[in-house]
Amino acid sequence: MIQRIQTLYLFLASILAGGLIFAFSLWKENETIIYVLDLLSSKSTLLKVVPFSFIGSAILSLITIFLFKNRKLQFVLNRLNILINLILLGVLIYYLLMLPGETSISEKGIGVFIPFVVVLLLVLANKAIHKDENLVKSVDRLR
């Protein structure tokens, strides 16, 4: 059922991962503000994965919304999405710690924290899906 709370969590996760990456910067490097799509033209292969991970996470969240009839698959896909976002967060933090030119003061953007918020929303969605699954099992036992 689409009117459940996990749908709202998944939709918010999709908006954050797919939409707000265009609005918030990741960091500022040599007076240049770096956004997610700017990483497609970077030299590092590791950084080229970041935009695809954001977009993949958003698409996976949207797909998971419409799997409300198969709660187990929905739960598994949310776990996969959590794993994608944790890897994405690790890559971003690793690169920020190894940011070249750290002798000068660099500014980190709020876009780095988007995967953390998405993971939080996905965990809340998984909790609600698990609660629904337990409710359905308890009703089946009463029959």
C-alpha positions in Angstrom: 0.0 0.0 0.0 1.4 3.3 -1.1 -0.1 5.3 1.8 2.3 3.8 4.4 4.9 5.8 6.3 7.7 3.8 4.6 6.7 5.2 1.3 7.2 8.7 2.7 10.7 7.7 4.0 11.6 6.1 0.7 10.3 9.1 -1.3 12.3 11.5 0.8 15.4 9.4 0.4 14.9 9.4 -3.3 14.5 13.2 -3.4 17.6 13.7 -1.3 19.8 11.3 -3.3 18.6 12.3 -6.7 17.5 15.9 -6.4 19.4 17.8 -3.8 22.8 16.7 -5.2 22.3 19.5 -7.8 21.6 22.1 -5.1 24.3 21.4 -2.5 28.0 21.5 -3.1 30.3 18.8 -1.9 33.4 20.9 -1.2 35.3 23.9 -2.4 38.7 23.3 -4.0 41.0 26.2 -5.1 38.1 28.7 -5.2 36.1 26.2 -7.3 32.8 24.9 -5.9 32.6 21.1 -6.7 29.1 19.6 -7.2 28.3 15.9 -7.8 28.1 16.2 -11.6 31.5 17.9 -11.7 33.0 14.6 -10.5 32.2 12.9 -13.8 35.1 14.9 -15.4 37.6 14.1 -12.6 40.7 12.2 -13.2 40.1 9.7 -10.3 38.0 6.6 -11.1 36.9 6.5 -7.5 35.3 9.9 -7.8 33.6 9.0 -11.1 31.6 6.4 -9.2 30.1 9.0 -6.8 27.5 10.5 -9.2 26.4 7.1 -10.4 26.0 6.0 -6.8 23.8 9.0 -5.9 21.6 8.4 -9.0 21.5 4.6 -8.4 20.4 5.1 -4.8 17.6 7.5 -5.9 16.4 5.1 -8.6 16.5 2.1 -6.2 14.5 4.0 -3.6 11.8 4.8 -6.2 11.7 1.2 -7.4 11.4 0.0 -3.8 8.3 2.2 -3.2 6.3 0.2 -5.8 7.3 -3.2 -4.3 4.8 -2.8 -1.5 3.2 -6.2 -2.2 6.5 -8.0 -1.7 7.7 -6.7 1.6 10.7 -9.1 1.9 12.1 -7.9 -1.4 11.5 -4.4 -0.4 13.4 -5.0 2.8 16.3 -6.6 1.0 16.5 -3.8 -1.6 16.5 -1.2 1.2 19.5 -3.0 2.8 21.3 -2.9 -0.6 20.5 0.8 -0.8 21.9 1.3 2.7 25.1 -0.5 1.7 25.4 1.7 -1.4 25.0 4.8 0.6 27.5 3.7 3.3 30.1 3.0 0.6 29.3 6.3 -1.0 29.8 8.1 2.4 33.1 6.3 2.9 34.4 7.3 -0.5 33.4 11.0 0.1 35.0 11.1 3.6 38.1 9.3 2.4 38.5 11.8 -0.4 37.8 14.8 1.9 40.5 13.6 4.2 43.0 13.1 1.3 41.9 16.4 -0.4 45.0 17.8 -2.2 46.1 21.2 -1.1 45.1 20.9 2.5 47.8 23.5 3.4 45.2 26.1 2.4 41.8 26.2 4.2 39.2 24.3 2.3 35.5 24.3 2.8 33.4 21.2 3.0 29.9 21.4 1.7 26.6 20.1 3.1 26.3 17.7 0.2 28.7 15.3 1.8 26.1 14.6 4.5 23.3 13.6 2.1 24.2 9.9 2.2 24.1 9.9 6.0 20.6 11.3 6.0 19.5 8.9 3.2 20.8 6.0 5.3 18.8 7.3 8.3 15.6 7.5 6.2 16.2 4.0 4.8 16.7 2.5 8.2 13.4 4.1 9.3 11.7 2.7 6.2 13.1 -0.8 7.0 11.8 -0.5 10.5 8.3 0.3 9.2 8.4 -2.5 6.7 9.4 -4.9 9.4 6.5 -3.7 11.5 4.1 -4.2 8.7 5.4 -7.7 8.0 4.9 -8.6 11.7 1.4 -7.2 11.6 0.5 -9.3 8.6 2.0 -12.5 10.2 0.0 -11.9 13.4 -3.3 -11.5 11.4 -2.5 -14.7 9.5 -2.0 -16.6 12.8 -5.5 -15.6 14.0 -7.2 -17.1 11.0 
